[in-house]
Amino acid sequence: MKDYIRQRVIEIANYIYETKATVRQAAKIYGVSKSTVHKDVTERLKKVDPKLAHKVKQVLEFNKAERHIRGGEATRRKYEKLKKNE
């Protein structure tokens, strides 16, 4: 693995762990695709730092479990905004 990839993997993983960010949020911050972030933290991180990989996996599982709630909130806000503009 190239050094710049290894460094990105560790930076993204630390960001996700410290801020409890989603894959989408991390991708936006680091200017890479969601697929890249996902591959970095699920595959590459295991080779670089297995302990950090386990911690990040827990954050990702929590985010996945709450994904439907965040989606519902976004939809609610969208329709409230539309209602106000009528």
C-alpha positions as YAML, in Angstrom:
chain: A
units: angstrom
residues:
- id: 1
  name: MET
  ca: [0.00, 0.00, 0.00]
- id: 2
  name: LYS
  ca: [1.34, 3.41, -0.93]
- id: 3
  name: ASP
  ca: [2.19, 5.84, 1.85]
- id: 4
  name: TYR
  ca: [-0.35, 8.47, 0.84]
- id: 5
  name: ILE
  ca: [-3.13, 5.87, 0.86]
- id: 6
  name: ARG
  ca: [-2.02, 4.56, 4.26]
- id: 7
  name: GLN
  ca: [-2.01, 8.11, 5.64]
- id: 8
  name: ARG
  ca: [-5.47, 8.85, 4.19]
- id: 9
  name: VAL
  ca: [-6.86, 5.62, 5.66]
- id: 10
  name: ILE
  ca: [-5.64, 6.51, 9.13]
- id: 11
  name: GLU
  ca: [-6.82, 10.14, 8.90]
- id: 12
  name: ILE
  ca: [-10.30, 9.18, 7.70]
- id: 13
  name: ALA
  ca: [-10.61, 6.43, 10.30]
- id: 14
  name: ASN
  ca: [-9.61, 8.77, 13.12]
- id: 15
  name: TYR
  ca: [-12.04, 11.40, 11.85]
- id: 16
  name: ILE
  ca: [-14.92, 8.93, 11.76]
- id: 17
  name: TYR
  ca: [-14.09, 7.56, 15.20]
- id: 18
  name: GLU
  ca: [-13.62, 10.94, 16.89]
- id: 19
  name: THR
  ca: [-16.62, 12.71, 15.34]
- id: 20
  name: LYS
  ca: [-18.92, 9.70, 14.81]
- id: 21
  name: ALA
  ca: [-19.24, 10.89, 11.21]
- id: 22
  name: THR
  ca: [-20.96, 8.97, 8.46]
- id: 23
  name: VAL
  ca: [-19.17, 7.69, 5.37]
- id: 24
  name: ARG
  ca: [-20.85, 10.45, 3.35]
- id: 25
  name: GLN
  ca: [-19.67, 13.17, 5.75]
- id: 26
  name: ALA
  ca: [-16.11, 11.84, 5.76]
- id: 27
  name: ALA
  ca: [-16.07, 11.64, 1.96]
- id: 28
  name: LYS
  ca: [-17.12, 15.28, 1.71]
- id: 29
  name: ILE
  ca: [-14.47, 16.45, 4.20]
- id: 30
  name: TYR
  ca: [-11.61, 14.52, 2.55]
- id: 31
  name: GLY
  ca: [-12.69, 15.12, -1.05]
- id: 32
  name: VAL
  ca: [-12.96, 11.47, -2.04]
- id: 33
  name: SER
  ca: [-15.88, 9.28, -3.02]
- id: 34
  name: LYS
  ca: [-18.08, 7.37, -0.59]
- id: 35
  name: SER
  ca: [-16.80, 4.16, -2.17]
- id: 36
  name: THR
  ca: [-13.21, 5.14, -1.41]
- id: 37
  name: VAL
  ca: [-14.00, 5.96, 2.21]
- id: 38
  name: HIS
  ca: [-15.89, 2.70, 2.62]
- id: 39
  name: LYS
  ca: [-13.07, 0.65, 1.11]
- id: 40
  name: ASP
  ca: [-10.50, 2.54, 3.20]
- id: 41
  name: VAL
  ca: [-12.24, 1.90, 6.53]
- id: 42
  name: THR
  ca: [-13.56, -1.62, 5.90]
- id: 43
  name: GLU
  ca: [-10.73, -3.28, 3.98]
- id: 44
  name: ARG
  ca: [-7.51, -1.28, 4.06]
- id: 45
  name: LEU
  ca: [-7.75, -0.20, 7.70]
- id: 46
  name: LYS
  ca: [-7.75, -3.84, 8.89]
- id: 47
  name: LYS
  ca: [-4.24, -4.22, 7.45]
- id: 48
  name: VAL
  ca: [-2.98, -0.90, 8.84]
- id: 49
  name: ASP
  ca: [-4.50, -0.79, 12.34]
- id: 50
  name: PRO
  ca: [-6.82, -3.65, 13.38]
- id: 51
  name: LYS
  ca: [-7.75, -2.04, 16.72]
- id: 52
  name: LEU
  ca: [-8.81, 1.21, 15.08]
- id: 53
  name: ALA
  ca: [-10.65, -0.80, 12.42]
- id: 54
  name: HIS
  ca: [-12.76, -2.43, 15.15]
- id: 55
  name: LYS
  ca: [-13.59, 0.95, 16.71]
- id: 56
  name: VAL
  ca: [-14.56, 2.46, 13.36]
- id: 57
  name: LYS
  ca: [-16.67, -0.58, 12.52]
- id: 58
  name: GLN
  ca: [-18.71, 0.03, 15.68]
- id: 59
  name: VAL
  ca: [-19.33, 3.65, 14.64]
- id: 60
  name: LEU
  ca: [-20.37, 2.58, 11.14]
- id: 61
  name: GLU
  ca: [-22.75, -0.05, 12.53]
- id: 62
  name: PHE
  ca: [-24.32, 2.55, 14.83]
- id: 63
  name: ASN
  ca: [-24.72, 4.97, 11.91]
- id: 64
  name: LYS
  ca: [-26.28, 2.23, 9.81]
- id: 65
  name: ALA
  ca: [-28.73, 1.36, 12.57]
- id: 66
  name: GLU
  ca: [-29.85, 5.00, 12.80]
- id: 67
  name: ARG
  ca: [-29.86, 5.71, 9.08]
- id: 68
  name: HIS
  ca: [-33.63, 5.38, 8.76]
- id: 69
  name: ILE
  ca: [-34.13, 7.95, 11.53]
- id: 70
  name: ARG
  ca: [-31.87, 10.53, 9.86]
- id: 71
  name: GLY
  ca: [-33.62, 9.96, 6.54]
- id: 72
  name: GLY
  ca: [-37.03, 10.48, 8.12]
- id: 73
  name: GLU
  ca: [-35.89, 13.70, 9.79]
- id: 74
  name: ALA
  ca: [-34.58, 15.06, 6.51]
- id: 75
  name: THR
  ca: [-37.89, 14.31, 4.80]
- id: 76
  name: ARG
  ca: [-39.84, 15.96, 7.64]
- id: 77
  name: ARG
  ca: [-37.70, 19.12, 7.42]
- id: 78
  name: LYS
  ca: [-38.12, 19.20, 3.64]
- id: 79
  name: TYR
  ca: [-41.91, 19.15, 3.82]
- id: 80
  name: GLU
  ca: [-42.04, 21.64, 6.69]
- id: 81
  name: LYS
  ca: [-39.99, 24.03, 4.57]
- id: 82
  name: LEU
  ca: [-42.28, 23.53, 1.59]
- id: 83
  name: LYS
  ca: [-45.32, 24.12, 3.80]
- id: 84
  name: LYS
  ca: [-43.91, 27.43, 5.05]
- id: 85
  name: ASN
  ca: [-43.27, 28.63, 1.51]
- id: 86
  name: GLU
  ca: [-46.88, 28.07, 0.41]
...
